[in-house]
Amino acid sequence: GWNNAHPIFGDKRVRRAMTHLTDRDGMIQNLLFGLGEPVEGPIDVFRPEYNASLKPLGYDPDRALDLLAEAGWDDTDGDGLLDKMIDGKRVPFSFEILVNSGNQMRKDIALVLQNELSDIGVGCEVRELDWSIFLDRVKSKEYDAMVLGWTSSIVYAPDAYQIWHSSQAAERGSNHIAFKNDEVDRILDDYRLEFDFEKRKQLYQRFQEILHEEQPYTFLWKSRNARAYSR
């Protein structure tokens, strides 16, 4: 998750670049032993609302560098870190990514990204925090980036209002990344009042298109778990 209110991650080009720098397929193979599939959004792939037309933003460091350059990030002072003038000050592209202690998977995700970013001149510090402190920082939006997991349902129709509506970014709401988009707000409001299934599906497919463009999160994967098996 990227704090969309942060001076660096408020630009969708930067967030898209971060996704292009995240080798999700490689992580799935090396961290999950292949037991997972990349996802492009918050709607479960087996739900009818899922937008299967979205083209994955694959691992592509060259495209990431192009996006960062478009957003004004380059190494102007030759110190090895990308930087940019923001509000009259030269800001280095350096940030902290939070993970909760005791979760080795999330730490490994952050470390893999940290290694990738170091090669292109982006500073990334991985910090582990106890769960209560971590959650307080996330809810208070006092962070740059973080690694978390969301669950989704195959059985129940999705209602993304709590996580994605801009009203839920206030105070300690569940819109932890402070994502705000007027069209998404209208979609989420209309969805709650619409009873026609096809119209509801169209609303959420458009919703996923916007998230795919904005990349407020870099969505990682849906893991596969063996619950039971037949002999």
GUDREN-619923 format. One record per residue: residue number from 1; x, y, z of N, C-alpha, C in turn. Coordinates in nm, 2 decimals, always signed. Layout:
<atoms>
ATOM   vonu      n.u      n.v      n.w     ca.u     ca.v     ca.w      c.u      c.v      c.w
ATOM    NUM        X        Y        Z        X        Y        Z        X        Y        Z
...
</atoms>
This chain:
<atoms>
ATOM   vonu      n.u      n.v      n.w     ca.u     ca.v     ca.w      c.u      c.v      c.w
ATOM      1    +0.08    -0.12    +0.00    +0.00    +0.00    +0.00    +0.09    +0.12    +0.00
ATOM      2    +0.05    +0.22    -0.09    +0.12    +0.35    -0.09    +0.04    +0.46    -0.03
ATOM      3    +0.09    +0.53    +0.06    +0.02    +0.64    +0.12    +0.00    +0.75    +0.01
ATOM      4    -0.12    +0.76    -0.04    -0.15    +0.85    -0.15    -0.15    +1.00    -0.11
ATOM      5    -0.14    +1.02    +0.02    -0.13    +1.16    +0.06    +0.02    +1.20    +0.08
ATOM      6    +0.11    +1.11    +0.06    +0.25    +1.13    +0.07    +0.30    +1.21    -0.05
ATOM      7    +0.40    +1.30    -0.03    +0.45    +1.39    -0.14    +0.50    +1.30    -0.25
ATOM      8    +0.56    +1.19    -0.22    +0.62    +1.10    -0.33    +0.51    +1.02    -0.40
ATOM      9    +0.42    +0.96    -0.32    +0.33    +0.86    -0.37    +0.19    +0.92    -0.41
ATOM     10    +0.18    +1.06    -0.41    +0.06    +1.12    -0.45    +0.05    +1.12    -0.60
ATOM     11    +0.15    +1.09    -0.67    +0.16    +1.09    -0.82    +0.14    +0.94    -0.87
ATOM     12    +0.03    +0.92    -0.95    +0.00    +0.79    -0.99    +0.11    +0.73    -1.08
ATOM     13    +0.19    +0.81    -1.15    +0.30    +0.76    -1.23    +0.40    +0.70    -1.14
ATOM     14    +0.42    +0.75    -1.02    +0.52    +0.69    -0.93    +0.46    +0.56    -0.88
ATOM     15    +0.33    +0.55    -0.85    +0.27    +0.43    -0.80    +0.28    +0.32    -0.91
ATOM     16    +0.25    +0.36    -1.03    +0.26    +0.26    -1.14    +0.40    +0.21    -1.16
ATOM     17    +0.50    +0.30    -1.14    +0.64    +0.26    -1.15    +0.67    +0.16    -1.04
ATOM     18    +0.62    +0.18    -0.92    +0.64    +0.09    -0.81    +0.59    -0.05    -0.85
ATOM     19    +0.47    -0.05    -0.91    +0.42    -0.18    -0.95    +0.50    -0.25    -1.06
ATOM     20    +0.55    -0.17    -1.15    +0.64    -0.23    -1.26    +0.77    -0.28    -1.20
ATOM     21    +0.81    -0.23    -1.08    +0.93    -0.27    -1.01    +0.91    -0.38    -0.92
ATOM     22    +0.79    -0.43    -0.91    +0.76    -0.54    -0.82    +0.74    -0.67    -0.90
ATOM     23    +0.84    -0.76    -0.88    +0.84    -0.88    -0.96    +0.75    -0.98    -0.89
ATOM     24    +0.62    -0.97    -0.92    +0.52    -1.05    -0.85    +0.53    -1.20    -0.89
ATOM     25    +0.56    -1.23    -1.02    +0.58    -1.37    -1.06    +0.70    -1.43    -0.99
ATOM     26    +0.80    -1.35    -0.98    +0.92    -1.40    -0.92    +0.90    -1.43    -0.77
ATOM     27    +0.83    -1.34    -0.70    +0.79    -1.36    -0.56    +0.71    -1.48    -0.54
ATOM     28    +0.61    -1.50    -0.63    +0.52    -1.62    -0.62    +0.60    -1.74    -0.63
ATOM     29    +0.70    -1.75    -0.72    +0.78    -1.87    -0.74    +0.87    -1.89    -0.62
ATOM     30    +0.94    -1.78    -0.57    +1.04    -1.80    -0.47    +0.99    -1.79    -0.33
ATOM     31    +0.88    -1.72    -0.30    +0.83    -1.70    -0.17    +0.71    -1.80    -0.14
ATOM     32    +0.63    -1.82    -0.25    +0.51    -1.90    -0.23    +0.53    -2.04    -0.29
ATOM     33    +0.65    -2.07    -0.35    +0.67    -2.20    -0.42    +0.57    -2.22    -0.53
ATOM     34    +0.53    -2.11    -0.59    +0.44    -2.13    -0.70    +0.29    -2.13    -0.66
ATOM     35    +0.26    -2.13    -0.54    +0.12    -2.15    -0.49    +0.05    -2.02    -0.48
ATOM     36    +0.03    -1.96    -0.60    -0.04    -1.83    -0.60    -0.06    -1.78    -0.74
ATOM     37    -0.14    -1.68    -0.76    -0.16    -1.61    -0.89    -0.16    -1.46    -0.87
ATOM     38    -0.10    -1.39    -0.96    -0.10    -1.24    -0.94    -0.24    -1.19    -0.96
ATOM     39    -0.28    -1.08    -0.89    -0.41    -1.02    -0.90    -0.39    -0.87    -0.94
ATOM     40    -0.49    -0.82    -1.00    -0.49    -0.68    -1.05    -0.58    -0.59    -0.98
ATOM     41    -0.65    -0.64    -0.88    -0.74    -0.55    -0.80    -0.81    -0.63    -0.69
ATOM     42    -0.90    -0.56    -0.62    -0.96    -0.62    -0.50    -1.07    -0.71    -0.51
ATOM     43    -1.12    -0.73    -0.64    -1.24    -0.82    -0.66    -1.19    -0.96    -0.69
ATOM     44    -1.24    -1.06    -0.62    -1.20    -1.20    -0.64    -1.22    -1.24    -0.78
ATOM     45    -1.12    -1.31    -0.84    -1.13    -1.35    -0.98    -1.24    -1.44    -1.01
ATOM     46    -1.30    -1.51    -0.91    -1.41    -1.60    -0.94    -1.55    -1.53    -0.92
ATOM     47    -1.55    -1.40    -0.89    -1.67    -1.33    -0.88    -1.71    -1.28    -1.02
ATOM     48    -1.84    -1.27    -1.05    -1.89    -1.22    -1.18    -1.85    -1.07    -1.20
ATOM     49    -1.83    -1.00    -1.10    -1.79    -0.86    -1.11    -1.65    -0.84    -1.15
ATOM     50    -1.57    -0.94    -1.14    -1.43    -0.93    -1.18    -1.41    -0.88    -1.32
ATOM     51    -1.32    -0.79    -1.34    -1.29    -0.73    -1.47    -1.17    -0.81    -1.53
ATOM     52    -1.20    -0.91    -1.62    -1.10    -0.99    -1.67    -1.02    -0.92    -1.79
ATOM     53    -1.07    -0.80    -1.83    -1.00    -0.73    -1.94    -0.88    -0.65    -1.90
ATOM     54    -0.85    -0.64    -1.77    -0.74    -0.56    -1.73    -0.61    -0.63    -1.77
ATOM     55    -0.52    -0.55    -1.83    -0.39    -0.60    -1.87    -0.29    -0.58    -1.76
ATOM     56    -0.23    -0.69    -1.71    -0.14    -0.68    -1.60    -0.03    -0.58    -1.62
ATOM     57    +0.01    -0.51    -1.51    +0.13    -0.43    -1.52    +0.24    -0.51    -1.47
ATOM     58    +0.31    -0.57    -1.57    +0.42    -0.67    -1.54    +0.55    -0.60    -1.49
ATOM     59    +0.63    -0.69    -1.45    +0.77    -0.65    -1.40    +0.84    -0.59    -1.52
ATOM     60    +0.87    -0.46    -1.51    +0.93    -0.39    -1.63    +1.01    -0.27    -1.57
ATOM     61    +1.14    -0.29    -1.53    +1.21    -0.18    -1.47    +1.23    -0.06    -1.57
ATOM     62    +1.25    -0.09    -1.70    +1.27    +0.02    -1.80    +1.14    +0.11    -1.81
ATOM     63    +1.03    +0.04    -1.81    +0.90    +0.12    -1.81    +0.89    +0.20    -1.68
ATOM     64    +0.93    +0.14    -1.57    +0.93    +0.21    -1.44    +1.01    +0.34    -1.44
ATOM     65    +1.13    +0.33    -1.50    +1.22    +0.44    -1.51    +1.17    +0.55    -1.60
ATOM     66    +1.10    +0.51    -1.70    +1.04    +0.61    -1.79    +0.93    +0.69    -1.72
ATOM     67    +0.85    +0.61    -1.64    +0.74    +0.68    -1.57    +0.80    +0.77    -1.46
ATOM     68    +0.90    +0.73    -1.39    +0.96    +0.82    -1.29    +1.02    +0.94    -1.36
ATOM     69    +1.08    +0.93    -1.47    +1.14    +1.04    -1.54    +1.02    +1.14    -1.58
ATOM     70    +0.91    +1.08    -1.63    +0.79    +1.16    -1.67    +0.74    +1.24    -1.54
ATOM     71    +0.75    +1.18    -1.43    +0.71    +1.24    -1.30    +0.81    +1.34    -1.25
ATOM     72    +0.93    +1.35    -1.31    +1.03    +1.45    -1.27    +1.14    +1.40    -1.18
ATOM     73    +1.15    +1.27    -1.17    +1.25    +1.21    -1.08    +1.38    +1.18    -1.16
ATOM     74    +1.49    +1.24    -1.12    +1.62    +1.21    -1.18    +1.73    +1.24    -1.08
ATOM     75    +1.85    +1.19    -1.11    +1.96    +1.21    -1.01    +2.04    +1.34    -1.06
ATOM     76    +1.99    +1.46    -1.02    +2.05    +1.58    -1.06    +2.17    +1.62    -0.99
ATOM     77    +2.19    +1.57    -0.86    +2.31    +1.61    -0.79    +2.41    +1.50    -0.78
ATOM     78    +2.39    +1.38    -0.86    +2.49    +1.28    -0.87    +2.52    +1.20    -0.75
ATOM     79    +2.43    +1.20    -0.65    +2.45    +1.12    -0.53    +2.41    +0.98    -0.53
ATOM     80    +2.36    +0.94    -0.65    +2.31    +0.80    -0.66    +2.16    +0.78    -0.63
ATOM     81    +2.10    +0.88    -0.58    +1.95    +0.87    -0.55    +1.88    +0.97    -0.64
ATOM     82    +1.76    +0.92    -0.69    +1.67    +1.01    -0.77    +1.62    +1.12    -0.68
ATOM     83    +1.60    +1.23    -0.73    +1.54    +1.34    -0.65    +1.45    +1.43    -0.74
ATOM     84    +1.38    +1.52    -0.67    +1.28    +1.60    -0.74    +1.26    +1.73    -0.66
ATOM     85    +1.23    +1.84    -0.72    +1.19    +1.96    -0.65    +1.04    +1.95    -0.62
ATOM     86    +1.01    +1.96    -0.49    +0.87    +1.95    -0.44    +0.86    +2.07    -0.34
ATOM     87    +0.76    +2.16    -0.38    +0.73    +2.28    -0.30    +0.86    +2.36    -0.27
ATOM     88    +0.94    +2.37    -0.37    +1.06    +2.45    -0.36    +1.18    +2.38    -0.29
ATOM     89    +1.17    +2.26    -0.26    +1.28    +2.18    -0.19    +1.32    +2.06    -0.27
ATOM     90    +1.45    +2.03    -0.28    +1.49    +1.91    -0.35    +1.47    +1.79    -0.25
ATOM     91    +1.39    +1.70    -0.30    +1.35    +1.59    -0.21    +1.41    +1.46    -0.27
ATOM     92    +1.49    +1.38    -0.19    +1.54    +1.26    -0.25    +1.43    +1.15    -0.25
ATOM     93    +1.43    +1.06    -0.34    +1.34    +0.95    -0.35    +1.38    +0.85    -0.25
ATOM     94    +1.34    +0.86    -0.13    +1.37    +0.77    -0.02    +1.25    +0.76    +0.07
ATOM     95    +1.22    +0.64    +0.11    +1.10    +0.62    +0.19    +1.12    +0.49    +0.28
ATOM     96    +1.02    +0.48    +0.37    +1.02    +0.37    +0.46    +0.90    +0.28    +0.43
ATOM     97    +0.92    +0.15    +0.43    +0.80    +0.06    +0.41    +0.79    -0.02    +0.54
ATOM     98    +0.67    -0.02    +0.60    +0.64    -0.09    +0.72    +0.59    -0.23    +0.70
ATOM     99    +0.63    -0.32    +0.79    +0.57    -0.45    +0.80    +0.55    -0.49    +0.94
ATOM    100    +0.46    -0.57    +0.97    +0.44    -0.61    +1.11    +0.54    -0.72    +1.15
ATOM    101    +0.59    -0.71    +1.27    +0.69    -0.81    +1.31    +0.63    -0.95    +1.33
ATOM    102    +0.71    -1.05    +1.30    +0.66    -1.19    +1.31    +0.60    -1.24    +1.18
ATOM    103    +0.59    -1.15    +1.08    +0.53    -1.20    +0.95    +0.65    -1.20    +0.85
ATOM    104    +0.71    -1.32    +0.84    +0.83    -1.33    +0.75    +0.80    -1.30    +0.61
ATOM    105    +0.68    -1.35    +0.56    +0.64    -1.33    +0.42    +0.63    -1.18    +0.39
ATOM    106    +0.57    -1.10    +0.47    +0.56    -0.96    +0.44    +0.70    -0.89    +0.44
ATOM    107    +0.78    -0.94    +0.53    +0.92    -0.88    +0.54    +1.00    -0.92    +0.41
ATOM    108    +0.98    -1.04    +0.37    +1.05    -1.09    +0.25    +1.00    -1.01    +0.13
ATOM    109    +0.87    -0.98    +0.12    +0.82    -0.90    +0.01    +0.89    -0.76    +0.01
ATOM    110    +0.90    -0.70    +0.12    +0.96    -0.56    +0.14    +1.11    -0.57    +0.10
ATOM    111    +1.17    -0.67    +0.14    +1.32    -0.68    +0.12    +1.35    -0.71    -0.03
ATOM    112    +1.26    -0.78    -0.10    +1.28    -0.80    -0.24    +1.26    -0.67    -0.31
ATOM    113    +1.16    -0.59    -0.28    +1.14    -0.46    -0.34    +1.25    -0.37    -0.31
ATOM    114    +1.30    -0.37    -0.18    +1.41    -0.29    -0.14    +1.53    -0.31    -0.23
ATOM    115    +1.56    -0.44    -0.26    +1.68    -0.47    -0.34    +1.66    -0.42    -0.48
ATOM    116    +1.54    -0.44    -0.53    +1.51    -0.39    -0.67    +1.53    -0.24    -0.68
ATOM    117    +1.48    -0.17    -0.58    +1.48    -0.02    -0.58    +1.62    +0.03    -0.57
ATOM    118    +1.71    -0.04    -0.50    +1.84    +0.01    -0.48    +1.92    +0.02    -0.61
ATOM    119    +1.88    -0.07    -0.71    +1.95    -0.07    -0.83    +1.92    +0.05    -0.92
ATOM    120    +1.81    +0.12    -0.90    +1.77    +0.23    -0.98    +1.78    +0.36    -0.91
ATOM    121    +1.83    +0.37    -0.79    +1.85    +0.49    -0.72    +1.74    +0.54    -0.63
ATOM    122    +1.66    +0.44    -0.58    +1.55    +0.47    -0.49    +1.59    +0.41    -0.35
ATOM    123    +1.59    +0.50    -0.25    +1.62    +0.45    -0.11    +1.50    +0.39    -0.04
ATOM    124    +1.51    +0.28    +0.01    +1.39    +0.21    +0.08    +1.44    +0.14    +0.20
ATOM    125    +1.39    +0.19    +0.32    +1.42    +0.13    +0.45    +1.30    +0.04    +0.49
ATOM    126    +1.33    -0.08    +0.53    +1.22    -0.17    +0.58    +1.22    -0.17    +0.73
ATOM    127    +1.11    -0.14    +0.79    +1.10    -0.13    +0.93    +0.99    -0.23    +0.98
ATOM    128    +1.03    -0.31    +1.08    +0.93    -0.40    +1.14    +0.88    -0.34    +1.27
ATOM    129    +0.75    -0.34    +1.29    +0.69    -0.29    +1.41    +0.59    -0.40    +1.47
ATOM    130    +0.58    -0.39    +1.60    +0.48    -0.48    +1.67    +0.35    -0.45    +1.61
ATOM    131    +0.26    -0.55    +1.61    +0.13    -0.54    +1.54    +0.05    -0.42    +1.59
ATOM    132    +0.04    -0.39    +1.72    -0.04    -0.28    +1.77    +0.01    -0.15    +1.72
ATOM    133    +0.15    -0.13    +1.72    +0.21    -0.01    +1.68    +0.20    +0.01    +1.53
ATOM    134    +0.22    -0.10    +1.46    +0.21    -0.10    +1.31    +0.07    -0.06    +1.27
ATOM    135    -0.03    -0.12    +1.33    -0.17    -0.09    +1.30    -0.21    +0.05    +1.33
ATOM    136    -0.16    +0.10    +1.44    -0.19    +0.24    +1.48    -0.13    +0.34    +1.38
ATOM    137    +0.00    +0.31    +1.33    +0.06    +0.39    +1.23    -0.02    +0.39    +1.10
ATOM    138    -0.07    +0.27    +1.06    -0.14    +0.26    +0.94    -0.27    +0.33    +0.95
ATOM    139    -0.35    +0.31    +1.05    -0.48    +0.38    +1.07    -0.46    +0.53    +1.08
ATOM    140    -0.35    +0.57    +1.14    -0.33    +0.72    +1.15    -0.27    +0.78    +1.02
ATOM    141    -0.23    +0.69    +0.93    -0.17    +0.73    +0.80    -0.04    +0.79    +0.82
ATOM    142    +0.03    +0.75    +0.92    +0.17    +0.80    +0.96    +0.27    +0.70    +0.90
ATOM    143    +0.28    +0.69    +0.77    +0.37    +0.60    +0.71    +0.39    +0.64    +0.56
ATOM    144    +0.49    +0.58    +0.50    +0.51    +0.61    +0.36    +0.45    +0.50    +0.27
ATOM    145    +0.48    +0.37    +0.31    +0.43    +0.25    +0.24    +0.42    +0.14    +0.34
ATOM    146    +0.34    +0.04    +0.31    +0.33    -0.07    +0.40    +0.29    -0.19    +0.33
ATOM    147    +0.30    -0.31    +0.39    +0.26    -0.44    +0.33    +0.15    -0.49    +0.42
ATOM    148    +0.03    -0.52    +0.37    -0.08    -0.58    +0.44    -0.15    -0.68    +0.35
ATOM    149    -0.25    -0.74    +0.41    -0.33    -0.83    +0.33    -0.48    -0.81    +0.35
ATOM    150    -0.56    -0.82    +0.24    -0.70    -0.81    +0.25    -0.76    -0.94    +0.21
ATOM    151    -0.88    -0.98    +0.27    -0.95    -1.09    +0.23    -1.07    -1.05    +0.14
ATOM    152    -1.11    -1.14    +0.05    -1.22    -1.11    -0.03    -1.31    -1.24    -0.03
ATOM    153    -1.44    -1.22    -0.07    -1.53    -1.33    -0.06    -1.57    -1.37    -0.20
ATOM    154    -1.58    -1.50    -0.22    -1.64    -1.56    -0.35    -1.79    -1.56    -0.34
ATOM    155    -1.84    -1.59    -0.22    -1.98    -1.61    -0.20    -2.06    -1.48    -0.20
ATOM    156    -2.01    -1.38    -0.13    -2.09    -1.26    -0.12    -2.05    -1.15    -0.22
ATOM    157    -2.15    -1.08    -0.26    -2.13    -0.96    -0.35    -2.04    -0.86    -0.28
ATOM    158    -1.94    -0.81    -0.35    -1.85    -0.72    -0.29    -1.91    -0.58    -0.26
ATOM    159    -1.87    -0.52    -0.15    -1.90    -0.38    -0.12    -1.78    -0.31    -0.08
ATOM    160    -1.72    -0.24    -0.17    -1.59    -0.18    -0.15    -1.59    -0.04    -0.08
ATOM    161    -1.71    +0.00    -0.04    -1.73    +0.14    +0.02    -1.63    +0.16    +0.13
ATOM    162    -1.63    +0.07    +0.23    -1.55    +0.09    +0.35    -1.40    +0.11    +0.33
ATOM    163    -1.35    +0.05    +0.22    -1.20    +0.06    +0.20    -1.17    +0.17    +0.10
ATOM    164    -1.26    +0.20    +0.00    -1.22    +0.28    -0.11    -1.29    +0.42    -0.12
ATOM    165    -1.40    +0.44    -0.05    -1.47    +0.57    -0.06    -1.39    +0.67    +0.02
ATOM    166    -1.38    +0.79    -0.04    -1.29    +0.90    +0.02    -1.34    +0.94    +0.16
ATOM    167    -1.47    +0.92    +0.19    -1.51    +0.95    +0.32    -1.45    +0.86    +0.43
ATOM    168    -1.40    +0.75    +0.38    -1.34    +0.65    +0.48    -1.19    +0.68    +0.50
ATOM    169    -1.14    +0.78    +0.43    -1.00    +0.82    +0.45    -0.99    +0.91    +0.57
ATOM    170    -1.10    +0.97    +0.62    -1.10    +1.06    +0.73    -1.07    +0.98    +0.86
ATOM    171    -1.00    +1.05    +0.94    -0.96    +1.00    +1.08    -0.90    +0.86    +1.06
ATOM    172    -0.96    +0.76    +1.13    -0.90    +0.63    +1.13    -0.98    +0.53    +1.05
ATOM    173    -1.04    +0.57    +0.94    -1.12    +0.48    +0.86    -1.04    +0.38    +0.78
ATOM    174    -1.11    +0.29    +0.72    -1.04    +0.17    +0.66    -0.97    +0.21    +0.52
ATOM    175    -1.00    +0.33    +0.47    -0.92    +0.37    +0.35    -0.79    +0.42    +0.40
ATOM    176    -0.70    +0.32    +0.44    -0.58    +0.35    +0.50    -0.48    +0.42    +0.41
ATOM    177    -0.49    +0.41    +0.28    -0.40    +0.47    +0.19    -0.44    +0.61    +0.15
ATOM    178    -0.55    +0.66    +0.20    -0.60    +0.80    +0.17    -0.63    +0.82    +0.02
ATOM    179    -0.68    +0.71    -0.04    -0.72    +0.72    -0.18    -0.84    +0.80    -0.20
ATOM    180    -0.84    +0.90    -0.29    -0.96    +0.98    -0.31    -0.98    +1.00    -0.46
ATOM    181    -1.10    +0.97    -0.51    -1.13    +0.98    -0.65    -1.28    +1.00    -0.66
ATOM    182    -1.32    +1.11    -0.73    -1.46    +1.15    -0.73    -1.54    +1.05    -0.81
ATOM    183    -1.49    +0.99    -0.92    -1.57    +0.90    -0.99    -1.59    +0.77    -0.91
ATOM    184    -1.48    +0.72    -0.84    -1.50    +0.61    -0.76    -1.60    +0.63    -0.65
ATOM    185    -1.60    +0.75    -0.59    -1.71    +0.78    -0.49    -1.85    +0.76    -0.55
ATOM    186    -1.87    +0.82    -0.67    -2.00    +0.81    -0.73    -2.04    +0.66    -0.76
ATOM    187    -1.94    +0.59    -0.81    -1.97    +0.44    -0.84    -2.01    +0.37    -0.71
ATOM    188    -1.93    +0.39    -0.60    -1.96    +0.32    -0.48    -2.09    +0.36    -0.42
ATOM    189    -2.13    +0.49    -0.43    -2.26    +0.54    -0.39    -2.37    +0.48    -0.47
ATOM    190    -2.36    +0.48    -0.60    -2.46    +0.43    -0.69    -2.48    +0.28    -0.68
ATOM    191    -2.37    +0.21    -0.66    -2.37    +0.06    -0.64    -2.46    +0.02    -0.53
ATOM    192    -2.46    +0.10    -0.42    -2.54    +0.06    -0.30    -2.69    +0.09    -0.32
ATOM    193    -2.72    +0.16    -0.43    -2.86    +0.19    -0.45    -2.92    +0.12    -0.57
ATOM    194    -2.83    +0.05    -0.65    -2.87    -0.02    -0.77    -2.90    -0.17    -0.74
ATOM    195    -3.02    -0.21    -0.79    -3.06    -0.35    -0.77    -3.04    -0.44    -0.90
ATOM    196    -3.02    -0.37    -1.02    -3.01    -0.45    -1.14    -2.86    -0.51    -1.14
ATOM    197    -2.86    -0.64    -1.15    -2.73    -0.71    -1.14    -2.63    -0.66    -1.25
ATOM    198    -2.68    -0.65    -1.38    -2.59    -0.62    -1.49    -2.53    -0.48    -1.47
ATOM    199    -2.62    -0.38    -1.42    -2.57    -0.25    -1.40    -2.47    -0.24    -1.28
ATOM    200    -2.50    -0.32    -1.18    -2.40    -0.33    -1.07    -2.27    -0.38    -1.11
ATOM    201    -2.27    -0.48    -1.20    -2.15    -0.54    -1.25    -2.07    -0.44    -1.33
ATOM    202    -2.14    -0.36    -1.42    -2.08    -0.26    -1.50    -2.01    -0.15    -1.41
ATOM    203    -2.08    -0.12    -1.30    -2.02    -0.02    -1.21    -1.89    -0.07    -1.15
ATOM    204    -1.89    -0.19    -1.11    -1.77    -0.24    -1.05    -1.66    -0.27    -1.15
ATOM    205    -1.69    -0.30    -1.27    -1.59    -0.32    -1.37    -1.52    -0.19    -1.40
ATOM    206    -1.60    -0.08    -1.40    -1.54    +0.05    -1.42    -1.45    +0.09    -1.30
ATOM    207    -1.50    +0.06    -1.18    -1.43    +0.08    -1.06    -1.29    +0.02    -1.06
ATOM    208    -1.28    -0.11    -1.11    -1.16    -0.18    -1.12    -1.06    -0.11    -1.23
ATOM    209    -1.12    -0.06    -1.33    -1.04    +0.01    -1.43    -0.97    +0.13    -1.38
ATOM    210    -1.04    +0.20    -1.29    -0.98    +0.32    -1.23    -0.87    +0.28    -1.14
ATOM    211    -0.90    +0.18    -1.05    -0.79    +0.14    -0.96    -0.67    +0.09    -1.04
ATOM    212    -0.69    +0.02    -1.15    -0.58    -0.03    -1.23    -0.50    +0.08    -1.28
ATOM    213    -0.56    +0.19    -1.32    -0.49    +0.31    -1.37    -0.42    +0.38    -1.26
ATOM    214    -0.48    +0.39    -1.15    -0.43    +0.47    -1.04    -0.32    +0.40    -0.95
ATOM    215    -0.33    +0.27    -0.94    -0.24    +0.19    -0.86    -0.22    +0.24    -0.72
ATOM    216    -0.33    +0.26    -0.65    -0.31    +0.31    -0.51    -0.25    +0.20    -0.42
ATOM    217    -0.28    +0.08    -0.45    -0.20    -0.03    -0.40    -0.13    -0.10    -0.52
ATOM    218    -0.02    -0.16    -0.49    +0.04    -0.26    -0.58    -0.02    -0.39    -0.54
ATOM    219    -0.12    -0.44    -0.61    -0.18    -0.57    -0.57    -0.09    -0.68    -0.60
ATOM    220    -0.07    -0.77    -0.51    +0.03    -0.88    -0.53    -0.02    -1.01    -0.58
ATOM    221    -0.09    -1.09    -0.49    -0.13    -1.22    -0.54    -0.25    -1.27    -0.45
ATOM    222    -0.31    -1.37    -0.51    -0.40    -1.45    -0.43    -0.34    -1.59    -0.41
ATOM    223    -0.31    -1.62    -0.29    -0.24    -1.75    -0.26    -0.33    -1.87    -0.27
ATOM    224    -0.28    -1.98    -0.30    -0.35    -2.10    -0.30    -0.33    -2.18    -0.18
ATOM    225    -0.44    -2.23    -0.11    -0.42    -2.30    +0.01    -0.50    -2.44    +0.00
ATOM    226    -0.43    -2.54    +0.04    -0.49    -2.67    +0.04    -0.58    -2.69    +0.17
ATOM    227    -0.71    -2.69    +0.15    -0.80    -2.71    +0.27    -0.83    -2.85    +0.29
ATOM    228    -0.84    -2.93    +0.19    -0.88    -3.07    +0.20    -0.84    -3.14    +0.07
ATOM    229    -0.83    -3.27    +0.07    -0.81    -3.34    -0.06    -0.87    -3.47    -0.05
ATOM    230    -0.90    -3.53    -0.17    -0.96    -3.66    -0.18    -0.85    -3.76    -0.22
ATOM    231    -0.86    -3.88    -0.16    -0.76    -3.98    -0.20    -0.79    -4.04    -0.34
</atoms>
